[in-house]
């Protein structure tokens, strides 16, 4: 009878796997196997409770994939986010940079004890301090460079486009290896070092060593003005790619029975090397996933887990004790609280043995995961009297003109910014996919990976004189809201990036142009 139940669950699994958004899968030979939660010792009802808590929270989830015993037991994307789309990882990129260092160490191209200055004779400052002379790759890996403050902002504020030189001329005020301070430019230096010894950008160096064995395709990575991958941020991959990387780490570097990277490196890279605040009270440490120790560009977590971690809630959480991996993309205003949801709802759901079948709950979970959505703006009618072109007064965002046209429930927008024209089509009460060359909200300043960004747009009338436009940059965590208030022939625009940027709003005014 037990075998019959497992077979019935396996049949349900087939329905779940191939009906979920009819999602295209890349690299079929490496696609992660799918299973039913109960077979892998997880209650579908518990996962539904997690989804309830996630959607009731202040966090905007974009995707989640939960693996148990190497199999995907739950996966979902909040529309307009989709399985085939990449997602900006922010600092989750750091863990991939660490892995590039691991391959270089494995191949004998460098050691973690090598001095940083030995790679950059042409970029060194006139005076080399003892601390700079002592700085090692290991210090970069463990965020214990000794600089204070973090020099990462120099990548944009410094007039020198040579980021290596900008880093090396920043004073080191603490003995390297003794004090933790988060330093993304330090991770960039790891990328620069790997490129120096391999002759390849780390995205290219990792391709045959990591990405191809795992079946990861279509990745891209931001570069500095000198053509070096940024290292500390800027990688874009899909949610399933994140999950594969986590599963590789859980399996100590082995994939499909073959060693991709030595288990010794995985162990070295994911064990604590330095503590963020060793003097913090134990009660504070017990409630924080940022005080469990820092590894080689990985964070230790509570519950004997470790993670790759990116701004606004891009997580790859590896849980060896539970044989589980969780990949999340999101835009979160409180990353600790987001991880707390995992510990509160998912961790207790991971049981040692298989659970009795629960076809009703599993089917409910399947339906829920298929229909996840970030609600588009919904309100009001469609006053076409506001259609036309409006000339905007000088403003800090350099918006110069905006025009509106409404046809068949589609709002077409033309926007002129700093002498360039951009066009958008937004759906009424639904997301409408499109592309733009105008960069959206981002932490990375003027850097960009591509000239074309995938977007989804929707609009609504909040009242007869107020139009709300929402543009989601669906390969990033962020979106932009443009509120247009009409008063006869005048217009007032409020342009606001999404919640994680503190809702800073830019105001601008204009007048309707005569036909």
N, C-alpha and C positions, 0 to 999 in steps of 0.2 A: 504493500500500500504506500509506503514511504517513497519507493521508486516511481510509482504512478504519479504521486503528487509532484515530485521533482520534474517529471516529464511534462506535466501540465504547466508548471511554472516556466519551463524552458520554452514551451510553445508561446506562452504569454510574452516571454522575453523577445522572441522573434518579432512579434507585433510591435512591442515597445521600440526595439532597435530601429526597425526600418520605417516606422511611421512618424518618428519624431521630426517634424518639420520637413520630412523627405530630405534630410540634410545630406549634401554631398560629402563624401569622405575622401581624404587625400591618402595616397600611398597605402592601398588596400592591404598589402602584405604586412604592414606594420600597424594597422588600425587596432586599437585596444579592444579586446573581447568584451562583450556585454553580458550582464547577468541580471538576475532579479534580486532585489535587496534581501529577501528572506533566505534565499539560498546561501548568501554570503554572510548571514548572521546579523542582518539589519532590518528593523521594522519599517515598512513603508509608511505606516502611520506616524512614526517618529520623524521621518523625513518630511511628511506633510506638515507636521508641527513646526519644523525648522523653516519651511517655506512661509508659513503663516507669520512666524516671528520676523523673518527677513523683510517681508513686505509691509509689516506694521512698523518697522524700524525707521530711523532717519537715513539709513544707508540705501543707496540706489544700486542694487545688484544688476550686473549686466550678463553674467554667466556663472555657472557653477558646474563642476564635474567631480563626482565622488567615486573613488576607486577603493575596492576592498579585494584583497587577495589577487591583485593584478587585473581585476575586471571592473568595468564601469557599471555601477549600480544605479546611478542617477545622473542625468545631465540635462541642463536647461539653459536657454538663452532668452532674456527678456527682450522681446521685439521692440525696436527695430534691430537690435543686435542679433547676429546670426552665426551658426557654427563655422561657416567658411571664412568669416571676417577675422583679420588679425586685430590685435588690441595692443595699444601702447602699454608697455610694462613698467615704465619708469624704473625704479631701482631694483626691481626683480631682475633686470638686465645684469646687475652686478654678479649674480650667481653664475651666469653664463660666462662672464669675463673670468671669474675665478676658475671655471672649468677649463677655459683656454690656457690659463697659467698651468693648470694640472697636466694638460697634454704636453705643454712645452717642457715641464719638469720630467715627465715620463720619457720624453724623447731625448733627454740629456742636453737641451738647449739652454737651460738655466737652472738655478736652484733658488729656493725661497730665501736663502741666506746671502744671495748676491747683493752687492751694493747698488743702489739706484743710480748713483752718479756714474757708475762704470758704463752705463748705456748711452750717456748723453754728453759727451765731451764738448760738443759745440754749443750746447745750450746752458752751460754752467755759469753761475754768477761769478764776478771777479773774485769775490771772497767766499770760500767754502767753509762754513762753520763746522765745528766738530760734530754737532748733531746731524747736519746734512751729510757729512762724510760717513756717518754710521748708519744712515737710513737704509733699510733692506726691503726687499720685495715682501717679506713676511710682515713687516710693519705696515706696508700698503694694504696687504690682504686683510689684516686684522684691525684696520681703522685706528691704528695707534701711531700715526705719523709724528705727532707732537706739535703740529701747527695749531695755532689758536689766535684768531678765529679760523674757521673752515674757509679756505681760499676759493671755493667753487665758484663764487660770484665773479671772480676775476675773468672767467671765460667770456663774459660779456662786457664788464666794466673796464677791463684793461685794454689799452689801445693796441697792445701787441697781440697779433693773431696767433702767435706761437704759444699754445697753452702749456707745453712742456716747460718753456722758459719762465712763464708766469708762475707755475707751480714751484720751480726750483729756487726762484728768488724770494719766495715767501718765507719769512723767518720761522724756524722751528724752535719753540720756546720750552718744550718739554722733551726729556730724553725719549727717543723713539722706542716704542714697545712698552711704555709704562702707563700711558693714559689714553683712554678711549675718547675719540671725537669723530663723529660722522663726517666723512670727507669724500664727496663724490669725485672731486678732481684727482684725489689719490687713486680711485679706481680707474679713471681715465689714464693715469700713468701706467697702470698694469696693461691696458690695451696698447699704449704706445710702446711698452717694452716688448710685448709679444710680437707686435708688428716689426719692431727693430730686429729681433732675432730670427723671425720666420720670413720676413719680406712680404707678408700678407696681412691684410686687415683681419681682425679676429673673426668677423662674420664669414670670411672666405676660409680662414684657417679651420674654423669649427665645422664647416660644411661637410667634408668627407669624414671627419672624425666623430662628430656628434649628430649633426642634423640629418645627414643621409642614413646612418644606421637606425635612427629612430623614425625615419619616414617624415621628417619635418621639411616642408617646402614653402617657398614664397616669403621667407623671412626677410626683413630688412632692418638696417641699423643706422642711426644718425651718425654723421661725421663732423669733425671739427674743420676749420678752414684749411687745414693741411692734409685732409684726407685720411685722418685716423678715426676709427670708430670711437664714439664717446665713452663706451665702456661702462660708466656708472649709470647710464640711462639710455633710452633711445631705441631699444630692440622692440620689434613688433612680431608677434607670432600668434597662432590660434590657441584657444583654450585647451583643445586636446593636445596640442604640442606642449603646453605647460604641464599637463598631466603626465605625458610621456616622460618628460624630463624628471618629474618627481618620482615616477615609478622606477626609472633608471637608478636614481639615488637610493631609493628604498631597496633595490636589488643589488646594492653595493657595486654599481658600475657594469652589471651584466644585462644583456638584452638578447632575447631569443637564444639563450644558451651560450652566447659569446661575450667575451670581455670587451667592452667599449672603452672603459677607463679603469685603471686598477682599483680594486677595493681599498687598498691602502691609502690612495689619494682621497677617495670619498670619505673615509673615516677621518683623515687628517683635516679635510676641508669643512666637515660638519660638526666638529667638536669644539667646545669653547676654548678660545685663546686669551680672551681678556674680558673683564666684567665692566659693564657700562658705569655703574655706580656702586663700587664695593662697600661703601659706607651707608648705603640706604638701609632703613629699618627692614627687618625680615617681613613684616606685614606688607610693606610696599612692594618688596620683591615678589611676594606670593601672589600679588594681584596684577602683576605686570608681565607682559610678554616681551618687553624691551629691556628687562634687567636680568635675563637668564644667562647672559654671556653671548659674546660675538665670536664668530668663527672666521673662516676665510670667505668673506662676502656672503655669508649665511648668518641667520639669527637662530639662537636656541630659543625654544618655546617652553612654556609649562608643559606638564604631562610627558616629559622626555621626548618631545617632538622638536623638529627644526624646520626652518622655512626660508624660502626666497620671498622678498618683501618689497613692494613698490608703492609709491605715493598713491593715496586715495583708495587703497585696498586692493592692490593686485598681489595675490598670494598663491604660493605653492607650499602647502603645509604637508610635511612628511611625518607620519606617525608610525615609527617602527614597532612599538609595543602592540599596536592594533592592526598592523599590516595594512595601512590605509594611506591614501593620498587624496588631498582636496585641492582643487584648483579653482580660484575665484577671480573674476574681474569685476570692477565696481567703481563707483565714485562715492567715497565715504568721507564724512566730516570727522569721524572718530574711529580710527583703525583698531584701537584696543577694544572698543565696544563691539566692533564687527567680529574680531576673533573670539570675543566672549560668547557670541552666538554659536560658534562652532563648538566651544567647550560645553556650553549649556545644553545644546540640543543634539548635536551629532555624536560627540564623544560617548555619552551614555548609551547611545543607540547601537554602538558597535559591540555585539555580543560574541562570545567565543565560538559558539556552535551555530549551525543552521537553525532557522526558526520555522515553525509550522507555516505552511502556505497561507497566504491571505490574498486571494485573487481580487477581491473587491477593493482592498486598500491599494494593491499594486496597480490595478486599473485606474483608480482615482489619481494615484501619483503620476501615471503615464499621461493622463489627460491634463493634469495640472502643469506638468513640465512642457507639454506641447503648446500650451496657451499662455505662457508667461508673457507679460507685456508691460512696458512703460507707457502709461496712458498718455495719448496725445492731448493737447489742449481741447477742451470741449465747452463751448458756450455760444449763445447768441445766434444770429442769422448771418446774412451775407450782403451787407449794403454795398452795392456796386458804385454808388455815387462817389465814393472816395477814390475810385480809379483815376490814374493820371500820374504826372511826373512832378516831383517836388525838389526844389533846389535848396540845399542845406547851408546854413551859415558855417563859418570856419569853426572847427572843433578838434579836440585832441586826438580823436580816432581817425581823422582825415576822411570822414564820410562826406561826400560832395553832392550826391544826388541819389534819390530813391524813387522808383516808379512801381505802380501796382496795376495788375490786370486780373480780372476774375472771370474765368470761363469754366463751365461744367464742374463746379465745386473745386477747382484748382486755382490757387492764388499764385500768379507769376510775378516775381520780384526781379527788378534790375537795380543793381546797387553799384554806384561808382565810388571807389575808395582810392585815394592817392593817385588819381589818373587812370586807374584800371577798372574795367567793368566786369561785374559778376552777375550771373543769372541763376535764379532758384525757382523751383516749382514746389509748392507746399500743398498738402492734402487737407481737406476739411474733415475733422474728426478721425483722421487716420494718417499714418506716416507715409510719405511719398519719397522713395529713394531717388538719389541723384548724385552728382559730383560737383565739386567746385575747386578752383585753384586758390581760393582765399583761405589761408591758415586759420584754424579755430583757436580757442583758448588752449594754452599749453604752458608748462613750466620751462620749456626749453628755449624761450626767447626766439631769436630770429632763425634758429636752425630748423630745417625741415628735411624729411626723408624723401618726399616726392612732390611733384608739381600738381598732383591731383588727389583730392581727399574725398572719400565716400561719406555721404551725408544722408540724413533722413529729415524731412521737414513736415511740419503741420502748422495750421493756423486756426484761429477762432476769433470771433468778435465777442469781447467781454461785455460790450454794450454797443449801441449804434455808432458811437464815435471812437471806440477803442479797439484796435486790432492787435492781437498778440501773435507773433511769429516765433516758432521754436525751431532752431537748426541744430540737429544732433550730429556731431562728428563721430560716426559709429565705428571708427577704428581707433578711438581714443576714449578716455573716460568722460569727456566733457561735452557740453552743449552751450548754446548761446540763445538768449531770449531777447527779441527786439519788440518793444511795446510802442505802438504808434497811436498817438492821440490826435484826432482831427478837430479843428475848430474853423469852420468855414474854409478859407483858402490857406490856412496855416496848419503846420504839423509840428508835433514835438515827439522826438524819438528818445527812448530810454534803452540803452544797449547794456545787457548784463550777462557776464559769463556765469556758469553754473555754480551750484552751492558751495563747492569746495574752495572756490576763490573768494569767499566772503561776500558774494553778491555785490561786488563793486559795480556801481552803475554809472554809465557815461550818458550825459544828457546832451541833446542837440536839437536845434530848431530850424525850421525852414518854411518856405512859401511855395504854393502851387505855381507851376509854370504855365503860362498861357499856351494853348494849343497852336 
